[in-house]
Amino acid sequence: MNMRLSGLLAAAAIGLLLVPPAAAQGPKGKPDRKNNARVVFVPAKSAPPVPGGMKVTCLKGPNVLQSSSTCPVVKYLGITTWAYSFINNQNAMALVSYDAQNKVVRNVTRQGLRYVWNMISSPRTKTVEIFGQSNQRVEVPWAELGPAP
């Protein structure tokens, strides 16, 4: 009996590992009723006006220098946050947050990564983990992605 249970648990764990991180974010387009930040993938060409010195660069994977047709964005409390790269290719990312009228309400820079390919939101830690080229990552508190104080 214990062997059967441990085998089932191992199979379940392997199944969880095989689910792409973005798939764990829940149904696309469904609003979060608990005011959680959620990650959705949108067409890369649908970006709002990009601030000067920045560009939309979303990759297909951490070690693939091929642009993706979609980009992960964070939706939180009516604000949408895009992760932009800098035109000068510095090792940093600008997290630019927009209101419903596509007006910039916040612009936060994070060092150590560029060229976003994935994001994961965690209700437990209330952070969004952002993954860039070579799987470099940063965690950003939800509070920095919502409406400005």
C-alpha positions as CSV (number, residue, x, y, z in Angstrom):
1,M,0.0,0.0,0.0
2,N,2.8,2.5,0.9
3,M,4.6,1.6,-2.3
4,R,1.5,2.3,-4.4
5,L,0.9,5.7,-2.6
6,S,4.6,6.8,-2.9
7,G,4.4,5.9,-6.6
8,L,1.3,8.0,-7.1
9,L,2.9,10.9,-5.3
10,A,6.0,10.6,-7.4
11,A,3.9,10.5,-10.6
12,A,2.0,13.6,-9.5
13,A,5.2,15.5,-8.7
14,I,6.6,14.7,-12.1
15,G,3.4,15.8,-13.7
16,L,3.6,19.2,-11.9
17,L,7.2,19.6,-13.1
18,L,6.1,19.1,-16.7
19,V,3.5,21.8,-16.6
20,P,5.0,25.0,-18.1
21,P,5.1,27.8,-15.4
22,A,2.8,30.0,-17.4
23,A,0.2,27.3,-17.5
24,A,0.0,27.4,-13.8
25,Q,-1.4,31.0,-13.9
26,G,-5.0,30.0,-14.4
27,P,-7.5,30.5,-17.2
28,K,-6.6,33.2,-19.6
29,G,-8.7,36.3,-19.5
30,K,-10.5,35.4,-16.3
31,P,-10.4,38.2,-13.7
32,D,-9.0,37.3,-10.3
33,R,-11.6,37.8,-7.7
34,K,-9.1,38.0,-4.8
35,N,-7.2,41.0,-6.2
36,N,-4.2,38.8,-7.0
37,A,-1.6,39.9,-9.6
38,R,-1.9,37.5,-12.6
39,V,0.3,36.9,-15.5
40,V,-1.2,36.7,-19.0
41,F,0.4,36.4,-22.4
42,V,-0.6,39.0,-25.0
43,P,0.5,39.7,-28.5
44,A,3.9,41.4,-28.5
45,K,2.6,43.9,-31.0
46,S,-0.2,45.0,-28.6
47,A,2.2,46.9,-26.3
48,P,1.1,50.4,-25.3
49,P,3.3,53.4,-26.3
50,V,6.9,52.3,-25.2
51,P,8.8,55.0,-23.3
52,G,12.0,56.4,-25.0
53,G,15.1,54.4,-24.8
54,M,13.2,51.1,-24.3
55,K,12.0,48.3,-26.6
56,V,9.7,45.3,-26.5
57,T,11.8,42.2,-26.6
58,C,10.1,38.9,-25.5
59,L,11.9,35.7,-26.1
60,K,10.6,32.2,-26.8
61,G,12.8,30.7,-24.0
62,P,15.7,31.5,-21.6
63,N,18.4,30.3,-24.1
64,V,16.7,31.1,-27.4
65,L,17.5,34.4,-28.9
66,Q,14.4,34.3,-31.1
67,S,11.6,36.7,-30.5
68,S,8.2,35.4,-29.3
69,S,4.9,36.6,-30.8
70,T,3.6,36.9,-27.3
71,C,4.8,38.6,-24.1
72,P,4.0,38.0,-20.5
73,V,2.4,41.0,-18.7
74,V,1.1,41.5,-15.2
75,K,-2.5,42.5,-14.5
76,Y,-3.0,43.9,-11.0
77,L,-5.7,46.2,-9.6
78,G,-6.6,47.6,-13.1
79,I,-2.9,48.2,-14.0
80,T,-1.0,46.3,-16.7
81,T,2.8,46.0,-16.4
82,W,5.1,45.3,-19.3
83,A,8.8,44.3,-19.0
84,Y,10.8,46.3,-21.5
85,S,14.4,46.0,-22.5
86,F,16.7,49.0,-23.0
87,I,17.7,50.0,-26.5
88,N,21.4,50.2,-25.4
89,N,21.1,46.5,-24.3
90,Q,22.1,47.1,-20.7
91,N,21.6,44.2,-18.3
92,A,18.4,45.7,-16.9
93,M,14.7,45.7,-17.4
94,A,12.1,48.4,-17.1
95,L,8.8,47.4,-15.6
96,V,6.4,50.0,-17.0
97,S,2.9,50.0,-15.5
98,Y,-0.1,51.5,-17.4
99,D,-3.6,52.4,-16.4
100,A,-6.7,51.6,-18.5
101,Q,-6.0,54.6,-20.8
102,N,-2.5,53.4,-21.5
103,K,-0.9,56.2,-19.4
104,V,2.3,55.3,-17.6
105,V,1.6,55.3,-13.8
106,R,4.8,53.7,-12.7
107,N,8.3,52.8,-14.1
108,V,10.5,50.5,-12.0
109,T,14.0,49.4,-13.2
110,R,15.4,46.0,-12.2
111,Q,19.1,45.2,-12.8
112,G,20.5,41.8,-13.7
113,L,18.3,40.6,-16.5
114,R,17.0,41.5,-19.9
115,Y,14.7,40.1,-22.6
116,V,11.7,38.7,-20.7
117,W,10.4,35.2,-21.6
118,N,8.2,34.3,-18.6
119,M,6.6,35.6,-15.4
120,I,5.0,33.7,-12.5
121,S,2.8,35.4,-9.9
122,S,2.8,34.0,-6.3
123,P,-0.2,34.7,-4.1
124,R,1.8,33.2,-1.2
125,T,4.7,35.7,-1.4
126,K,2.7,38.4,-3.2
127,T,5.5,38.7,-5.7
128,V,6.0,38.3,-9.4
129,E,9.0,36.3,-10.5
130,I,10.3,37.6,-13.9
131,F,12.6,35.4,-16.0
132,G,14.9,36.8,-18.6
133,Q,17.7,35.7,-21.0
134,S,19.8,32.8,-19.6
135,N,17.1,32.3,-17.0
136,Q,18.2,35.3,-14.9
137,R,15.4,36.3,-12.6
138,V,14.1,38.9,-10.2
139,E,11.2,39.0,-7.8
140,V,9.1,42.1,-7.7
141,P,6.5,42.8,-5.0
142,W,2.9,43.2,-6.2
143,A,2.9,46.6,-4.5
144,E,5.4,47.8,-7.1
145,L,3.2,46.8,-10.0
146,G,-0.1,48.3,-8.9
147,P,-1.3,51.9,-8.8
148,A,1.3,54.3,-7.6
149,P,0.9,55.3,-3.9
